[in-house]
Amino acid sequence: MLETLLASEVTGDLLVLFHRNPGLIDTLDSVARRIGRTGNSIEEDVRGLVNLGVLKTRRIGRSEVLLLDRARDREVLDAIAKHLRNLGGVEKIDNTKF
């Protein structure tokens, strides 16, 4: 899970975009433009986030769009926080929910 989330700068840009705009529903090419990239250059990162369940795809008319799966995103964030709290040598990680 962490490997996917930390896979690349593009993945980070995608996560920031969707967290800042949780209601965003847009095509691959439009999402790519929003982060200053091309659709082809973000496909692999998008696929990783879709496989993880953080992003999901829907067909609207003739277009396939991307959107944040808020429930799965929360599960992933909570799992990461739990994992970090359980790491040996970590003194304290705030129990604040994401």
N, C-alpha and C positions, 0 to 999 in steps of 0.2 A: 504494500500500500504506500509506504513512504517512498519507495523507489519511483513509483508512478508520479506521485505528487512533486517529487524533487527532480524529475527526469531532465528538465531543461528550463531555460529562461522562458520559452514559449508557454510551457505549462503554468509557470508562475504568472505570466501575463494573463492567461486565460482565467485562472482562479481569481486574480484581482478583479478583472473585468466583471465576472459573474457575481462575485461577492459584493462589489460596489453597485451592481445593477441586478439584483436578484430576480426581477421580473422580466429580464431581457429574453426575448424570443427572436432569433435571427438566423439567417443562413450562414453556412460555413464561410463563404466569401465575404459577407458583411462583417461577421465577427473578426475575420482576419484583418480587414481594413481598419476596424476599430483599434486594433493593437499594432497597426503599422506593418502588417505582413500580407502574404498572399495565401489564398486558400490551400494551395498545394503544400506550402511550407508548414502549415499547422495541422494537416490531416492526421499525422501519426500521434501528435500530442492530444488532439481531440479524441481519437480512437481510444487512447489510454484512459482518458477521463470518462468516456462513455462506458468502457469495459469495467471500470471501477464503480460506475453508477452515479458519479457526481454530476455528470452531464447526461442528458437523455436527448434522443432525437424524436421528432414527430413529423408527420407529413401534413402540411397545410396546403391544400390545392395541389399544385404541381411541384411545390418546393418542400425540401426537407429542411427543418429548422432545428436549432440547438437550444436547449434551455437547462437551467440549473434544477436538479432534483433536490429541493431543499431538505427533505427528510433524510435522504441518503447522505447529503453533504453534512448534516448535523451528526449522523451516525459516524461518519469517517472522522470528523473533527473530535468527537468524544472518544473514539477509539485511539486516536493519536495522543490525545491528552492523557488518557489512562496509561498508554504504553510509556510515555515520558515520565509519568509519576512513578512507575514501577522500575525504571532504570536504576541500577545501582550507582551510587555516587551523586545522584541528583538530590540536592539538599531539599528544595521545595519548589513545587510548581503550583501556582494558585489554582484552586479548585473551581474557579469561575467557569461557568458554561460558556461555550463559544457562541 
